[in-house]
């Protein structure tokens, strides 16, 4: 199966600019590119920071863009989001028994779990409370040994980025304990505004750039906290043998300086 991963939209009300960029224009380009090239995907997961300040106007912009989008779009919350405002606009959003924005999808023999790690202001760190842990425990038990794929905003581990490691998930050990004994194959997250991949306690993981601004890998490599680097979305293939993640910098995809018919049919 194939699905798409997008993260950190940081939408602002119509007409506003965020750090010199227009988030809604990049989202429009992203959705159009996905619809054109990946209409066969099962879903598009957006892993949080949907809005820069959690404003109702920003969520309304997002809802408007998704109304005619051809694929299902599970939405997660990040530290920039406001749960109350989000639910007031997305009144049909999937929620768990405690009102947290959590849901499960079962497709192609796998269980896809979408988690709510929003702690709330003034902290930008994440939190996975006991009530939310109960829901995850129930879903992992229901999986019955089937492959599980997790989606969340905050990583439950260090990603070797000095700034972001201060605001990861607050309760990583408690979270890790929940996963023991279950076939968790991969964790997809956002928050870091960078392409990151690796293995944590035997579980592979991946993250990708924001759709708006990025965080430079090395502090001081640019003069500002944030940087302008290419946004991307991820195309994920889940096969019988493993997981393949392609990051596509869709706004920077340009023809090479070469004749259109060069190098065709000469590789095999």
C-alpha positions as MATLAB code, in Angstrom:
seq = 'XXXXXXXXXXXXXXXXXXXXXXXXXXXXXXXXXXXXXXXXXXXXXXXXXXXXXXXXXXXXXXXXXXXXXXXXXXXXXXXXXXXXXXXXXXXXXXXXXXXXXXXXXXXXXXXXXXXXXXXXXXXXXXXXXXXXXXXXXXXXXXXXXXXXXXXXXXXXXXXXXXXXXXXXXXXXXXXXXXXXXXXXXXXXXXXXXXXXXXXXXXXXXXXXXXXXXXXXXXXXXXXXXXXXXXXXXXXXXXXXXXXXXXXXXXXXXXXXXXXXXXXXXXXX';
ca = [
       0.000    0.000    0.000;
       0.968    3.637   -0.374;
       0.177    6.675    1.751;
       1.462   10.244    2.113;
       2.979   11.962    5.141;
       2.831   15.769    5.499;
       3.642   17.820    8.585;
       3.830   21.255   10.203;
       1.601   23.419    8.013;
       1.688   26.426   10.395;
      -1.295   28.016    8.701;
      -2.194   31.617    9.462;
      -5.379   33.521    8.538;
      -5.899   34.435    4.890;
      -3.580   37.172    3.666;
      -1.043   36.852    6.474;
       2.623   36.019    5.999;
       4.649   33.857    8.403;
       8.419   34.370    8.482;
       8.359   35.767    4.960;
       6.323   32.879    3.539;
       2.659   32.201    2.774;
       1.791   28.809    4.310;
      -1.545   28.430    2.540;
       0.067   28.793   -0.882;
       2.542   26.011   -0.115;
      -0.266   23.794    1.188;
      -2.255   24.410   -1.994;
       0.743   23.416   -4.120;
       1.369   20.353   -1.968;
      -2.213   19.094   -2.151;
      -2.352   19.697   -5.900;
       0.876   17.762   -6.436;
      -0.331   14.843   -4.326;
      -3.685   14.724   -6.125;
      -1.921   14.768   -9.498;
       0.776   12.188   -8.835;
      -0.506   10.055   -5.949;
      -4.260    9.737   -6.322;
      -3.840    6.014   -5.631;
      -2.606    6.639   -2.070;
      -4.719    5.268    0.776;
      -4.585    8.468    2.831;
      -2.601   11.630    3.607;
      -1.536   11.929    7.256;
      -0.746   15.437    8.527;
       1.168   15.169   11.788;
       0.393   18.371   13.619;
       1.099   22.068   13.879;
      -1.769   22.600   11.512;
      -2.004   26.261   12.563;
       0.695   28.629   13.772;
      -1.398   30.068   16.632;
      -4.302   27.626   16.791;
      -6.714   30.186   15.392;
     -10.198   29.282   14.192;
      -9.622   31.251   10.984;
      -6.586   29.107   10.154;
      -8.486   25.861   10.781;
     -11.302   27.096    8.565;
      -8.781   27.639    5.771;
      -7.587   24.059    6.162;
     -11.096   22.638    6.251;
     -11.954   24.550    3.086;
      -8.928   23.104    1.291;
      -9.745   19.547    2.339;
     -13.460   19.583    1.487;
     -12.905   18.571   -2.141;
      -9.585   16.800   -1.723;
      -9.902   13.264   -3.152;
      -8.115   11.353   -0.364;
      -8.847   10.801    3.341;
      -6.743   13.105    5.530;
      -6.223   12.080    9.182;
      -5.254   15.227   11.099;
      -3.068   15.295   14.216;
      -2.403   18.110   16.664;
       0.950   19.670   17.519;
       2.171   22.148   20.095;
       1.075   25.141   18.003;
      -2.483   23.842   17.809;
      -5.489   24.537   20.013;
      -7.591   21.449   20.669;
     -10.801   23.356   21.466;
     -10.584   25.580   18.389;
      -9.678   22.628   16.186;
     -12.683   20.605   17.346;
     -15.007   23.575   16.896;
     -14.089   23.733   13.198;
     -13.546   20.025   12.526;
     -16.651   18.955   14.433;
     -16.591   15.555   12.715;
     -12.968   14.801   13.658;
     -12.306   11.338   15.052;
     -11.851   11.468   18.849;
     -11.078    8.937   21.534;
     -13.305    8.398   24.600;
     -11.623   11.303   26.412;
     -12.081   13.816   23.602;
      -8.485   13.671   22.437;
      -7.823   13.782   18.683;
      -6.875   10.141   18.251;
      -8.029    7.582   15.714;
      -7.261    4.217   14.190;
      -7.316    3.016   10.593;
      -7.039   -0.629    9.624;
      -5.845   -1.222    6.075;
      -3.931   -3.860    4.118;
      -3.429   -6.009    7.190;
      -1.896   -3.177    9.219;
      -3.112   -0.976   12.074;
      -2.408    2.753   11.742;
      -2.699    4.729   14.988;
      -2.848    8.530   15.053;
      -1.922   10.023   18.439;
      -2.590   13.311   20.212;
       0.593   14.518   21.959;
      -0.508   18.124   22.541;
       0.483   19.236   26.054;
      -0.685   22.823   25.831;
       0.776   26.270   26.463;
       3.101   27.614   27.558;
       5.124   24.463   26.844;
       6.067   23.399   23.327;
       6.944   19.911   24.548;
       4.584   16.975   24.111;
       2.740   14.927   26.689;
       0.979   11.568   26.525;
      -1.208   11.405   29.606;
      -2.591    8.334   31.362;
      -5.976    8.750   29.685;
      -4.361    8.790   26.267;
      -2.101    5.882   27.197;
      -5.172    3.817   28.063;
      -6.534    4.355   24.558;
      -3.226    3.393   22.949;
      -2.971    0.288   25.114;
      -6.449   -0.780   24.031;
      -5.642   -0.257   20.355;
      -2.355   -2.143   20.599;
      -4.132   -5.047   22.282;
      -6.839   -5.020   19.601;
      -4.145   -5.179   16.911;
      -3.633   -8.791   17.961;
      -0.096   -9.086   16.654;
      -0.739   -7.306   13.358;
       1.833   -4.712   12.204;
       1.290   -1.320   13.839;
       2.340    2.077   12.471;
       2.293    5.117   14.762;
       1.777    8.760   13.817;
       2.467   11.563   16.296;
       3.714   15.134   16.413;
       6.388   14.929   19.104;
       9.129   12.299   18.923;
       9.451   10.182   22.087;
      13.260   10.256   21.839;
      16.180   12.591   21.189;
      16.818   13.432   17.525;
      20.242   15.009   18.172;
      18.994   18.539   17.590;
      19.819   20.790   20.540;
      16.691   22.917   20.356;
      14.138   20.225   19.549;
      15.486   17.758   22.094;
      14.402   20.196   24.814;
      10.779   19.947   23.660;
      10.312   16.301   22.728;
       7.679   14.122   24.421;
       7.851   14.737   28.184;
       7.200   11.131   29.201;
       9.272    8.980   26.823;
       9.887    6.039   29.160;
       6.201    5.621   29.972;
       5.425    5.811   26.272;
       8.104    3.295   25.336;
       6.770    0.832   27.901;
       3.385    0.791   26.155;
       4.927   -0.480   22.929;
       6.722   -3.481   24.391;
       5.391   -6.808   23.195;
       3.649   -5.345   20.130;
       4.699   -5.386   16.490;
       5.268   -1.640   16.070;
       6.987   -1.292   12.701;
       7.508    2.465   12.276;
       6.886    5.866   13.889;
       6.056    8.874   11.705;
       6.368   12.265   13.393;
       6.754   15.991   12.758;
       7.866   18.821   15.066;
      11.549   18.830   14.060;
      11.145   20.710   10.755;
      13.841   18.494    9.229;
      14.180   15.201    7.386;
      15.143   12.727   10.108;
      15.246    8.938   10.057;
      16.714    6.128   12.073;
      15.914    3.359   14.537;
      14.783    3.721   18.159;
      14.673    0.644   20.377;
      14.361   -1.524   17.303;
      11.582    0.589   15.729;
      12.330    2.551   12.564;
      11.182    6.163   12.347;
      11.033    9.080    9.940;
      10.186   12.773    9.942;
      10.325   15.416    7.248;
      10.563   19.158    6.680;
       7.734   21.521    7.477;
       5.588   22.861    4.677;
       6.620   26.363    5.713;
       9.836   27.219    7.590;
      12.622   24.878    8.701;
      15.050   24.603   11.598;
      18.711   24.706   10.574;
      20.583   21.582   11.585;
      23.449   23.598   13.087;
      22.608   26.541   15.312;
      24.307   29.662   13.972;
      24.591   28.386   10.407;
      22.035   31.086    9.585;
      21.448   34.277   11.558;
      17.861   33.435   12.515;
      16.239   30.677   14.552;
      14.347   29.420   11.507;
      15.604   28.924    7.965;
      14.213   28.833    4.440;
      14.870   25.356    3.065;
      12.752   23.313    0.631;
       9.496   21.885    1.994;
       8.658   18.269    1.218;
       6.074   15.570    1.626;
       6.823   11.876    2.055;
       5.530    9.037   -0.098;
       5.464    5.864    1.968;
       5.222    2.334    0.611;
       4.402   -0.484    3.013;
       5.331   -3.824    1.491;
       5.464   -7.395    2.664;
       9.192   -6.937    3.186;
       9.397   -3.547    4.857;
       8.799    0.204    4.614;
      10.093    2.597    1.956;
       9.961    6.369    2.538;
      10.615    8.847   -0.272;
      10.802   12.580    0.518;
       9.711   14.736   -2.414;
      10.751   18.412   -2.425;
       7.846   19.196   -4.728;
       8.454   22.949   -5.064;
      12.065   22.407   -6.138;
      11.393   19.799   -8.808;
      12.723   21.285  -12.054;
      13.982   19.837  -15.347;
      17.704   19.256  -15.589;
      19.790   21.126  -18.144;
      19.653   18.391  -20.795;
      17.722   17.460  -23.928;
      14.326   15.983  -23.107;
      15.180   12.696  -24.865;
      18.659   12.271  -23.356;
      19.433    9.255  -21.153;
      16.150    7.544  -21.980;
      16.288    3.796  -22.430;
      20.049    3.589  -21.931;
      20.252    2.254  -18.336;
      19.036   -1.303  -18.778;
];
